[in-house]
């Protein structure tokens, strides 16, 4: 059965949650492989994050580029 899966970025797709220093985040290759596998199996992946919420900063472009670079 295909599912909708929500996944947090910081501390899940990244190795740790660096708080406001998300631009220094390091990817978690094992998590990324699993997420890609779930997607390839037909599941819908929803990325969930609070990045920028408390700083009132648009972090869309930084986050999008990180995810693209990490595969």
C-alpha positions as CSV (number, residue, x, y, z in Angstrom):
1,X,0.0,0.0,0.0
2,X,1.4,3.4,-1.0
3,X,1.6,6.0,1.8
4,X,2.1,9.7,2.4
5,X,5.2,10.0,4.6
6,X,6.2,13.3,6.3
7,X,9.9,13.7,7.1
8,X,11.6,16.4,9.0
9,X,14.7,17.8,7.3
10,X,17.0,18.8,10.3
11,X,18.1,15.9,12.4
12,X,16.6,13.3,9.9
13,X,17.8,14.2,6.4
14,X,20.7,16.0,8.0
15,X,22.9,14.3,10.6
16,X,22.0,16.8,13.3
17,X,19.8,19.8,13.9
18,X,22.0,22.9,13.9
19,X,19.2,25.3,14.8
20,X,19.6,28.6,12.9
21,X,22.9,27.4,11.2
22,X,21.0,25.1,8.8
23,X,23.2,26.4,5.9
24,X,26.0,24.4,7.5
25,X,24.0,21.2,7.7
26,X,25.6,17.9,6.8
27,X,23.5,15.3,4.9
28,X,22.7,11.9,6.3
29,X,23.3,9.5,3.4
30,X,21.6,6.5,5.0
31,X,18.4,8.5,5.6
32,X,18.5,10.0,2.0
33,X,18.9,6.5,0.5
34,X,15.9,5.2,2.5
35,X,13.7,8.3,1.6
36,X,14.6,7.8,-2.1
37,X,13.8,4.1,-1.9
38,X,10.4,4.9,-0.3
39,X,9.7,7.5,-3.1
40,X,10.8,5.1,-5.8
41,X,8.3,2.5,-4.4
42,X,5.5,5.0,-5.2
43,X,5.1,6.7,-1.8
44,X,4.5,10.4,-1.5
45,X,7.2,12.2,0.5
46,X,6.4,15.4,2.3
47,X,9.3,17.3,3.7
48,X,8.5,19.0,7.0
49,X,10.6,21.8,8.5
50,X,10.6,24.8,10.8
51,X,13.6,26.3,9.2
52,X,13.3,30.1,9.2
53,X,10.2,30.2,11.4
54,X,11.7,32.0,14.3
55,X,14.1,34.2,12.2
56,X,11.3,35.2,9.9
57,X,13.7,34.4,7.0
58,X,12.8,32.8,3.7
59,X,15.1,29.8,3.6
60,X,13.4,28.1,0.6
61,X,16.3,28.6,-1.9
62,X,19.0,27.5,0.5
63,X,17.0,24.4,1.5
64,X,16.0,23.6,-2.1
65,X,19.7,23.8,-3.2
66,X,20.8,21.6,-0.3
67,X,18.3,18.9,-1.1
68,X,19.2,19.0,-4.8
69,X,22.9,18.7,-4.0
70,X,22.3,15.8,-1.6
71,X,20.2,13.9,-4.1
